[in-house]
């Protein structure tokens, strides 16, 4: 059994009201050892804050003075996906699962929480592991991909106006399997934390596409823990509009020779919106490939954050081929962008590079479009749309046009 509540208090020496409320939720249900260890991992840090190096620009503790329901039940519609998509919906304490599944896909549910490896490195993932399923639903939903699944799987997370919305989903791609995974994270809760655990076996393929939205009263964390075996392929495309504080975190491990990963993302932040794209990639096998392109556009009062790290260990990381690029546009005075790209390389036979730029739109290009009768707002939207297009090109599940259209609506509606 996990420690009694009194034993938890030392890990919260100066607990905030929100942290006390989370501890109350944890202790209100049955506490097993695995769930207890996950909560203890979270409690060592508490809600992440600016005194932690990896969270200095994304302060969940300051953003969450207390846990409270929100008036909005969600923001916009879920992404439209290809016909025949399988939908799983997580809303507050309710989980809605599909009645039927396509060939090659098996769905399991677990009433007890599996152990979470590396919980100390991802506190919001640990929180989701500790508190997911405390209502009427299962603790973990597992999708097992046993072949090439023709229809995409669509995960919709919408809080329904609740205080919290936690979800834990595992996706296991068996050797040679393939799946398009689409996620719509629509907010609608004071605090949302979703944990996606992805394991792609030899020669398996997973293409993950996600969209995130929230408002200025919400905090959202979306954490993916990804493991790739020999020859596996993983392609991720994310479009985020932010919330009071929002973090999309991907922690990926290459553990088989020749695995390949693409991690692309776009953040579009209006005033009062905050998006943090954080990634950590460990090249734990020879001859692995990683490509990462993150682009952002931020208006006055918005904040974009990019933190990316490639770790290449000695010996096992030989022949790594990795490239990381972050580019941002500050569209107005008062926009903020913080970036921290890192390469930590110990192997001596690799090709690794990274780049980071931020600036304004090219005034010559704006002048060119204005000379052809295009209004200023439309011209700026056109240039910004072209700027971010590269990072959305690999979106799957029939969502590419929807993502591009959502970005276009945002850019066309801004007052520049």
Legacy VTK file of the C-alpha trace (Angstrom):
# vtk DataFile Version 3.0
C-alpha trace
ASCII
DATASET POLYDATA
POINTS 416 float
0.000 0.000 0.000
1.084 3.577 -0.577
1.867 5.757 2.436
-0.969 7.094 4.504
-1.946 10.696 4.026
0.127 11.882 6.939
3.210 10.448 5.282
2.529 12.490 2.156
2.673 15.857 3.861
6.501 16.108 4.012
6.599 15.988 0.207
4.386 19.095 0.169
6.271 21.307 2.650
4.500 24.406 1.340
1.470 22.986 -0.433
-0.719 25.291 -2.471
-4.519 24.985 -2.278
-4.497 23.218 -5.651
-1.902 20.699 -4.450
-3.899 20.016 -1.293
-6.995 19.435 -3.423
-5.064 16.983 -5.615
-3.840 15.133 -2.515
-7.440 14.919 -1.275
-8.514 13.403 -4.594
-5.708 10.911 -4.457
-6.506 9.760 -0.915
-10.265 9.639 -1.527
-10.053 6.445 -3.591
-8.392 3.086 -3.196
-4.623 3.563 -3.059
-2.500 0.764 -4.518
1.268 0.643 -4.585
1.784 1.586 -8.246
-0.613 4.504 -8.077
0.983 5.559 -4.789
4.461 5.574 -6.303
3.247 7.722 -9.196
1.692 10.242 -6.828
4.814 10.301 -4.684
6.859 11.071 -7.806
4.532 13.985 -8.529
4.520 15.126 -4.905
8.319 15.463 -4.777
7.946 18.344 -7.196
4.322 19.304 -6.764
2.820 21.341 -9.550
5.827 22.285 -11.692
7.062 25.821 -11.197
9.670 28.266 -12.426
12.304 27.185 -9.908
12.637 23.935 -11.854
14.983 24.283 -14.823
12.718 22.517 -17.304
9.673 24.542 -16.236
11.033 28.047 -15.699
8.836 29.513 -18.465
5.783 27.306 -17.765
4.662 27.712 -14.166
1.706 25.456 -13.388
1.791 26.281 -9.672
1.346 29.993 -10.300
-1.347 29.372 -12.917
-3.400 27.131 -10.601
-4.138 29.038 -7.436
-6.858 26.493 -6.723
-8.804 23.759 -8.497
-12.114 25.061 -9.785
-14.605 24.086 -12.482
-14.761 26.234 -15.589
-17.798 27.619 -17.343
-16.749 26.413 -20.786
-17.269 22.728 -21.511
-14.772 22.725 -24.385
-13.337 24.887 -27.120
-14.468 24.323 -30.657
-15.116 21.071 -32.422
-12.935 17.997 -32.407
-10.797 17.499 -35.485
-12.716 16.043 -38.429
-11.101 12.729 -39.312
-11.409 10.215 -42.119
-14.566 8.112 -42.448
-14.780 5.091 -40.198
-12.616 6.535 -37.450
-12.779 4.873 -34.033
-13.490 7.455 -31.308
-12.567 7.320 -27.622
-13.823 10.214 -25.500
-12.500 11.250 -22.091
-14.684 13.797 -20.300
-14.142 14.580 -16.639
-14.756 11.340 -14.781
-16.450 9.611 -17.727
-14.905 7.542 -20.501
-16.804 6.608 -23.655
-15.386 3.675 -25.612
-16.374 2.430 -29.100
-18.778 -0.473 -29.575
-16.853 -1.989 -32.477
-13.284 -2.003 -33.732
-11.690 -2.427 -37.173
-9.540 -5.399 -38.075
-6.093 -5.316 -36.521
-7.093 -3.280 -33.465
-7.782 -4.654 -29.980
-8.904 -2.537 -27.023
-8.130 -3.450 -23.401
-8.948 -1.687 -20.155
-7.159 -2.030 -16.846
-8.811 -1.407 -13.512
-5.451 -1.036 -11.773
-2.774 1.478 -12.672
0.348 0.034 -14.338
3.728 1.209 -13.068
5.086 4.350 -14.729
8.789 4.200 -15.476
10.653 7.493 -15.181
7.823 9.190 -13.327
10.212 11.591 -11.598
11.230 13.092 -14.956
7.661 13.949 -15.981
5.628 15.183 -12.980
2.438 15.942 -14.925
2.540 12.463 -16.450
2.949 11.036 -12.947
-0.087 13.027 -11.807
-2.171 11.606 -14.658
-0.988 8.081 -13.824
-1.971 8.552 -10.184
-5.416 10.068 -10.728
-6.713 8.735 -14.062
-9.822 6.608 -13.727
-10.700 7.601 -10.177
-14.326 8.060 -11.259
-16.361 5.399 -12.991
-13.921 4.548 -15.777
-10.885 2.267 -16.006
-7.458 3.506 -14.974
-5.835 2.806 -18.331
-7.141 2.271 -21.838
-4.818 0.167 -23.997
-4.932 0.071 -27.790
-3.126 -2.925 -29.261
-2.307 -2.655 -32.959
-1.811 -6.130 -34.430
-1.828 -5.243 -38.139
-2.199 -2.358 -40.539
-5.334 -0.597 -39.337
-7.073 1.201 -42.188
-9.229 3.516 -40.048
-7.722 6.158 -37.736
-8.269 6.167 -33.980
-9.534 9.500 -32.621
-9.030 10.396 -28.951
-11.139 13.334 -27.729
-10.383 14.929 -24.354
-12.983 17.456 -23.195
-13.472 18.333 -19.533
-17.186 19.096 -19.615
-16.789 22.016 -17.200
-15.216 19.855 -14.463
-12.408 20.776 -12.077
-10.073 18.170 -13.541
-9.788 15.803 -16.465
-7.188 13.018 -16.310
-6.597 10.289 -18.864
-4.027 7.548 -19.382
-3.844 5.793 -22.745
-1.328 3.197 -23.927
-0.780 2.403 -27.615
1.135 -0.785 -28.416
2.056 -1.337 -32.054
3.075 -4.936 -32.688
5.762 -5.852 -35.289
4.673 -4.679 -38.717
1.562 -2.914 -37.415
0.503 0.566 -38.523
-1.955 3.133 -37.156
-2.997 6.765 -37.569
-3.700 8.255 -34.125
-5.560 11.578 -33.932
-6.082 13.553 -30.712
-8.352 16.535 -30.026
-7.551 18.204 -26.703
-10.367 20.714 -26.185
-9.843 21.843 -22.598
-13.048 22.357 -20.654
-11.548 21.645 -17.200
-9.606 23.714 -14.709
-6.720 21.239 -14.948
-6.288 18.622 -17.669
-3.435 16.122 -17.728
-3.283 13.405 -20.364
-0.628 10.698 -20.525
-0.072 8.798 -23.791
2.359 5.839 -23.625
3.444 4.620 -27.053
5.468 1.494 -27.795
6.244 0.766 -31.445
7.774 -2.675 -32.078
10.123 -3.656 -34.908
9.050 -2.276 -38.304
5.873 -0.825 -36.802
4.498 2.557 -37.821
2.551 5.147 -35.874
1.507 8.558 -37.144
0.221 10.817 -34.356
-1.616 14.073 -35.043
-2.939 16.290 -32.265
-4.698 19.610 -31.789
-4.846 21.564 -28.507
-7.098 24.428 -27.409
-7.881 26.013 -24.064
-8.826 29.346 -22.527
-7.272 31.792 -20.106
-8.716 29.961 -17.060
-7.332 26.495 -17.818
-4.112 24.543 -17.417
-3.367 21.657 -19.781
-0.566 19.100 -19.906
-0.254 16.512 -22.684
2.632 14.102 -22.172
3.744 11.371 -24.573
6.282 8.704 -23.595
7.454 6.986 -26.787
9.701 3.935 -27.333
10.826 2.795 -30.771
12.291 -0.628 -31.566
14.377 -1.660 -34.559
13.182 -0.136 -37.818
10.137 1.478 -36.178
8.693 4.735 -37.506
6.976 7.489 -35.524
5.623 10.713 -37.052
4.126 13.391 -34.798
2.369 16.598 -35.868
0.932 19.007 -33.273
-1.011 22.251 -33.598
-1.511 24.192 -30.360
-3.386 27.412 -29.610
-2.598 27.515 -25.897
-4.387 28.088 -22.604
-3.501 29.996 -19.466
-0.674 27.498 -19.383
-0.328 24.540 -21.752
2.533 22.099 -22.228
2.900 19.471 -24.929
5.764 17.237 -23.858
7.275 14.351 -25.818
9.918 12.060 -24.313
11.142 9.617 -26.952
13.696 6.795 -26.785
15.229 5.120 -29.809
15.981 1.645 -28.508
16.340 -0.291 -31.784
18.758 0.129 -34.671
17.447 2.159 -37.583
14.344 3.579 -35.930
13.106 6.932 -37.242
11.153 9.769 -35.639
9.635 13.021 -36.898
8.508 15.544 -34.265
6.827 18.559 -35.828
4.740 21.227 -34.162
3.102 24.623 -34.600
2.041 27.028 -31.856
-0.221 30.033 -32.492
-0.680 32.191 -29.405
-3.044 35.145 -29.003
-3.049 37.446 -25.973
-3.326 35.580 -22.676
-2.400 32.242 -24.264
0.693 30.204 -23.413
2.072 27.139 -25.237
5.154 25.120 -24.291
6.542 22.514 -26.688
9.102 20.418 -24.804
10.841 17.318 -26.156
13.622 14.998 -25.066
14.982 12.413 -27.510
17.468 9.736 -26.462
19.281 7.997 -29.319
19.807 4.746 -27.465
20.653 2.584 -30.503
22.882 2.916 -33.587
21.866 4.525 -36.890
18.668 6.174 -35.673
17.142 9.235 -37.303
15.275 12.186 -35.795
13.837 15.196 -37.597
12.189 18.008 -35.668
10.629 21.209 -37.009
8.731 23.519 -34.642
7.284 26.827 -35.791
5.350 29.474 -33.929
3.551 32.774 -34.359
2.711 34.898 -31.323
0.599 38.023 -30.808
0.834 40.704 -28.121
0.360 39.156 -24.680
0.964 35.600 -25.920
3.874 33.388 -24.985
5.485 30.549 -26.919
8.091 28.209 -25.431
10.273 25.655 -27.178
12.614 23.307 -25.312
14.238 20.501 -27.266
17.070 18.153 -26.359
18.804 15.401 -28.324
20.920 13.052 -26.200
23.402 10.823 -28.050
25.204 8.421 -25.673
28.693 7.145 -26.339
29.025 3.890 -28.329
25.335 2.976 -28.628
24.508 6.292 -30.284
26.949 5.960 -33.189
25.719 6.889 -36.688
22.900 9.033 -35.325
21.369 11.410 -37.868
19.413 14.163 -36.119
18.258 17.681 -36.927
16.282 20.120 -34.752
14.878 23.413 -36.027
12.797 26.028 -34.186
11.561 29.188 -35.911
9.188 31.787 -34.480
7.433 34.954 -35.605
6.668 37.728 -33.130
3.738 39.334 -34.899
3.261 42.267 -32.528
5.105 44.239 -29.876
4.612 42.489 -26.526
4.744 38.939 -27.913
7.128 36.575 -26.104
9.082 33.564 -27.328
11.533 31.558 -25.229
13.660 28.852 -26.812
16.241 26.402 -25.494
17.497 23.897 -28.095
20.163 21.473 -26.842
22.446 18.807 -28.262
24.216 16.546 -25.762
26.504 14.319 -27.833
29.053 11.801 -26.591
29.391 9.600 -29.697
31.966 10.662 -32.296
30.447 9.397 -35.580
27.191 11.315 -35.899
25.467 13.981 -37.964
23.575 16.309 -35.638
22.478 19.906 -36.079
20.098 22.408 -34.576
18.878 25.891 -35.419
16.848 28.559 -33.682
15.521 31.848 -35.076
12.923 34.412 -34.095
11.884 37.672 -35.717
9.187 39.574 -37.555
7.632 39.128 -40.986
9.726 40.284 -43.922
8.668 43.889 -44.674
9.668 43.507 -48.325
7.303 40.576 -48.741
4.520 42.550 -47.053
5.186 45.468 -49.399
5.073 43.127 -52.415
1.639 41.793 -51.428
0.271 45.232 -50.525
1.317 46.544 -53.935
-0.940 43.919 -55.465
-3.992 45.118 -53.591
-3.971 42.651 -50.697
-5.026 44.223 -47.353
-2.408 44.310 -44.605
-4.141 41.832 -42.285
-4.671 39.342 -45.104
-1.095 39.758 -46.314
0.293 39.040 -42.862
-1.969 36.011 -42.525
-0.850 34.668 -45.910
2.844 34.999 -45.075
2.393 33.410 -41.656
0.382 30.534 -43.133
3.162 29.860 -45.622
5.719 30.054 -42.810
4.064 27.317 -40.697
2.971 25.035 -43.560
6.106 22.862 -43.489
5.475 21.757 -39.901
1.908 20.608 -40.675
2.662 18.729 -43.899
2.900 15.240 -42.353
-0.444 15.321 -40.473
-2.380 12.074 -40.738
-5.865 10.664 -40.312
-7.322 12.976 -42.952
-6.642 16.007 -40.739
-4.155 18.017 -42.772
-6.754 20.293 -44.368
-8.538 20.732 -41.027
-5.337 21.756 -39.254
-4.426 24.177 -42.018
-7.936 25.631 -41.975
-7.845 26.074 -38.178
-4.532 27.893 -38.451
-5.873 30.041 -41.264
-8.951 31.058 -39.238
-6.752 32.072 -36.326
-4.415 34.109 -38.494
-7.185 35.776 -40.478
-9.057 36.763 -37.330
-6.179 38.481 -35.565
-6.098 42.264 -35.360
-2.592 43.197 -36.435
LINES 1 417
416 0 1 2 3 4 5 6 7 8 9 10 11 12 13 14 15 16 17 18 19 20 21 22 23 24 25 26 27 28 29 30 31 32 33 34 35 36 37 38 39 40 41 42 43 44 45 46 47 48 49 50 51 52 53 54 55 56 57 58 59 60 61 62 63 64 65 66 67 68 69 70 71 72 73 74 75 76 77 78 79 80 81 82 83 84 85 86 87 88 89 90 91 92 93 94 95 96 97 98 99 100 101 102 103 104 105 106 107 108 109 110 111 112 113 114 115 116 117 118 119 120 121 122 123 124 125 126 127 128 129 130 131 132 133 134 135 136 137 138 139 140 141 142 143 144 145 146 147 148 149 150 151 152 153 154 155 156 157 158 159 160 161 162 163 164 165 166 167 168 169 170 171 172 173 174 175 176 177 178 179 180 181 182 183 184 185 186 187 188 189 190 191 192 193 194 195 196 197 198 199 200 201 202 203 204 205 206 207 208 209 210 211 212 213 214 215 216 217 218 219 220 221 222 223 224 225 226 227 228 229 230 231 232 233 234 235 236 237 238 239 240 241 242 243 244 245 246 247 248 249 250 251 252 253 254 255 256 257 258 259 260 261 262 263 264 265 266 267 268 269 270 271 272 273 274 275 276 277 278 279 280 281 282 283 284 285 286 287 288 289 290 291 292 293 294 295 296 297 298 299 300 301 302 303 304 305 306 307 308 309 310 311 312 313 314 315 316 317 318 319 320 321 322 323 324 325 326 327 328 329 330 331 332 333 334 335 336 337 338 339 340 341 342 343 344 345 346 347 348 349 350 351 352 353 354 355 356 357 358 359 360 361 362 363 364 365 366 367 368 369 370 371 372 373 374 375 376 377 378 379 380 381 382 383 384 385 386 387 388 389 390 391 392 393 394 395 396 397 398 399 400 401 402 403 404 405 406 407 408 409 410 411 412 413 414 415
